[in-house]
């Protein structure tokens, strides 16, 4: 019997790719039940491609710093995040400004002390001598004097100081709301960075699987070319596909490194961070609910409330300028001691006075007018910022909810496309090995399968990212 040349080549390729034959079935022991019959194959088996090795098939090196759980991420973000540190410092700054405003409305006690030594003297009457007569001598006398005093000032009527203290208290509340919104943003950035790392590592893994498949196809074409069943055009096409896949592997590896660096920055570190393979990315949304409380109304989100508080502060600053036109009244008291009792009104070493001080600034060169105009401009800016914050909160909430539905639909379409690409690649490989297909069909089917795998991986993580974003879009978080 004579075989055609294509059929002979196909048989040789099957023998080369199949490897060693399986061992024969062991004999059945006496008394043992007969082995179960193997089900008949309903579809042709996909031929096994030649095994290949290549340095680029080695996965990217693991990161030195690795996240093991969502709780580790929260702990690192809480202790290292620069955004949270700056936001917390803003609260301390607002508290300090409140204390400064309060100091203007509280009593002040001032102590002073001085010593005076005269270096130039003259002649004159120094005082009453024995027998109630004036006497001449060196003046001033004494030449050295000591003085000490305590001054007390108590604001009795200070409307602007009292009003500004209330404004400063509201500023501290606004800083706390801003800190709460910063926590939400840091949490979202951290969760998004974790998903990005997992996505990038998955894409790199799929790229290496595609490279291995391309190398196997190239090896198969080279074998066919040696046997005369393929042309050099087929080999060149396979080599081009390998080169393209190598470029994708390089880009995927760089994407992994950049994603790890972005995660490190989100955690407040300059070192890249990876994640353990066992981390459950699909539970990030449920883990985030442990530190975030959803809000029903977008206007109650922390950033909107902070913008509303800043508007109230701007309005109070405008009103504070009006209080600057009012006079102030202070109670004052001074207790003084001097070594020269002759220089005091009561001819004693100690004096004590009380009184009231009325201050009314009639003209300041236009300072109050300019301050009020600047504060009115700040109020208009705060009004627009509040309007913009409300608008963005509503739109972000709507977009986040819609993004989840879109991600689900994209995932379903991508899954169906991958099923079709997988079956198409399997049939193309069977046809190619059996001699009924060409290298173009095989390479094109593999390319479509690789693209479908990458797209499915990305769509899966996009759904998780969308779910996290939808949760955090209308939430108040406490990291």
Residue pairs with C-beta under 8 A, 6 or more apart in sequence:
3 11
5 228
5 229
6 229
6 435
7 435
9 224
9 227
9 228
9 229
9 435
10 229
10 433
10 434
10 435
12 227
13 220
13 223
13 224
13 227
13 433
14 47
14 433
16 50
16 223
17 47
17 48
17 49
17 50
17 220
17 433
18 47
18 48
19 48
25 35
28 34
28 35
44 430
46 426
46 429
46 430
47 429
47 430
47 433
49 213
49 216
49 217
49 219
49 220
49 429
50 216
50 219
50 220
50 223
51 216
52 212
52 215
52 216
52 219
54 211
54 212
54 215
56 208
56 211
56 246
56 249
57 208
57 211
57 212
59 204
59 205
59 208
60 201
60 204
60 253
60 256
60 257
62 274
63 260
63 272
63 273
63 274
64 271
64 272
65 264
65 269
65 271
65 272
65 273
65 274
66 273
66 274
66 275
66 276
67 73
67 76
67 194
67 263
67 273
67 274
67 275
67 276
67 279
68 276
68 279
69 279
70 194
70 279
70 283
70 284
70 287
70 288
73 190
73 194
73 267
74 187
74 190
74 291
74 479
76 267
76 268
76 269
77 84
77 186
77 187
77 190
77 266
77 267
77 268
77 479
78 84
78 479
79 268
80 267
80 268
80 269
81 186
81 266
81 267
81 268
82 268
83 182
83 185
83 186
84 179
84 182
84 183
84 186
84 268
84 479
85 268
87 178
87 179
87 182
87 183
88 179
90 175
90 178
90 179
91 172
91 175
91 176
91 179
93 175
94 168
94 171
94 172
94 174
94 175
95 172
97 168
97 171
97 172
98 165
98 168
98 169
98 171
98 172
100 168
101 161
101 164
101 165
101 167
101 168
102 165
102 168
104 155
104 158
104 161
104 164
104 165
105 155
105 158
105 161
105 162
105 165
106 155
107 152
107 153
107 154
107 155
108 152
108 153
109 150
109 151
109 152
109 153
110 150
110 151
110 152
110 153
111 148
111 149
111 150
111 151
112 147
112 148
112 149
112 151
113 147
113 148
113 149
114 146
114 147
114 148
115 144
115 145
115 146
115 147
116 144
116 145
116 147
117 143
117 144
118 140
118 143
118 144
121 138
121 139
121 140
121 143
122 138
122 139
123 136
123 137
123 138
123 139
124 136
124 137
124 139
125 134
125 135
125 136
125 137
125 139
126 135
126 136
126 137
126 138
126 139
126 141
127 134
127 135
127 141
127 342
128 134
128 135
129 135
142 339
142 340
144 339
145 338
145 339
145 340
145 343
146 338
146 339
147 336
147 337
147 338
147 339
148 336
148 337
148 338
149 334
149 335
149 336
149 337
150 334
150 335
150 336
151 332
151 333
151 334
152 331
152 332
152 333
152 334
153 330
153 331
153 332
153 357
154 330
154 331
154 332
155 161
155 328
155 329
155 330
156 329
156 330
156 331
156 356
157 327
157 328
157 329
158 328
158 329
158 330
159 323
159 326
160 320
160 323
160 324
160 326
160 328
161 328
163 316
163 319
163 320
163 323
164 320
166 316
167 313
167 316
167 317
167 320
170 309
170 312
170 313
170 316
171 313
173 309
174 306
174 309
174 310
174 313
177 302
177 303
177 305
177 306
177 309
178 302
178 303
178 306
180 302
180 306
180 476
180 477
180 478
181 301
181 302
181 303
181 306
183 477
183 478
183 479
184 292
184 302
184 472
184 475
184 476
184 477
186 266
186 479
187 288
187 291
187 292
187 472
187 477
187 479
188 468
188 469
188 472
189 266
190 263
190 266
190 267
191 284
191 288
191 468
191 472
192 266
192 465
192 468
192 469
193 259
193 262
193 263
193 265
193 266
193 267
194 263
194 275
194 279
194 281
194 284
195 281
195 284
195 461
195 464
195 465
195 468
196 259
196 262
196 263
197 256
197 259
197 260
197 263
197 273
197 274
197 275
198 275
198 279
198 281
198 461
199 259
199 457
199 458
199 461
200 252
200 255
200 256
200 258
200 259
201 256
201 259
201 274
202 457
202 461
203 252
203 255
203 454
203 457
203 458
204 249
204 252
204 253
204 255
204 256
206 450
206 453
206 454
206 457
207 245
207 248
207 249
207 252
207 450
207 454
208 249
209 450
209 453
210 245
210 248
210 446
210 449
210 450
210 453
211 242
211 245
211 246
211 248
211 249
213 446
213 450
214 238
214 241
214 242
214 245
214 443
214 446
215 242
217 238
217 241
217 439
217 442
217 443
217 446
218 235
218 238
218 239
218 241
218 242
220 432
220 433
221 230
221 234
221 235
221 237
221 238
221 439
222 235
222 238
224 230
224 234
225 231
225 232
225 234
225 235
229 435
230 439
234 438
234 439
234 440
237 439
237 440
237 443
238 439
238 443
241 443
241 446
241 447
245 450
257 272
260 272
260 273
260 274
261 272
263 272
263 273
263 274
263 275
264 270
264 271
264 272
264 273
267 273
281 461
281 464
282 464
284 464
284 468
285 464
285 467
285 468
285 471
288 468
288 471
288 472
288 477
289 471
291 477
291 478
291 479
292 471
292 472
292 475
292 476
292 477
292 478
293 475
293 476
293 477
294 471
294 474
294 475
295 301
295 474
295 475
295 476
296 474
298 304
298 390
298 393
298 394
298 396
298 397
298 474
299 390
299 393
301 393
301 474
301 475
301 476
302 476
303 389
303 393
304 386
304 389
304 390
304 393
306 389
307 382
307 385
307 386
307 388
307 389
307 390
308 386
310 382
310 385
310 386
311 379
311 382
311 383
311 385
311 386
313 382
314 375
314 378
314 379
314 381
314 382
314 383
315 379
315 382
317 375
317 378
317 379
318 372
318 375
318 376
318 379
320 375
321 368
321 371
321 372
321 375
322 372
324 361
324 368
324 371
325 368
327 358
327 359
327 360
328 358
328 359
328 360
329 356
329 357
329 358
329 359
330 356
330 357
330 359
331 354
331 355
331 356
331 357
332 354
332 355
332 356
332 357
333 352
333 353
333 354
333 355
334 351
334 352
334 353
335 350
335 351
335 352
336 344
336 350
336 351
336 352
337 349
337 350
337 351
338 344
338 349
338 351
339 349
341 347
341 348
341 349
344 351
345 351
393 474
396 473
397 473
397 474
399 473
400 466
400 469
400 470
400 473
400 474
401 470
401 473
403 466
403 469
403 470
404 463
404 466
404 467
404 470
406 466
407 459
407 462
407 463
407 465
407 466
407 467
408 463
410 459
410 462
410 463
411 456
411 459
411 460
411 462
411 463
414 452
414 455
414 456
414 459
415 456
417 452
417 455
417 456
418 449
418 452
418 453
418 455
418 456
420 452
421 445
421 448
421 449
421 451
421 452
421 453
422 449
422 452
424 445
424 448
424 449
425 445
425 446
425 448
425 449
427 445
428 437
428 441
428 442
428 444
428 445
428 446
429 442
429 445
431 437
431 441
431 442
432 438
432 439
432 441
432 442
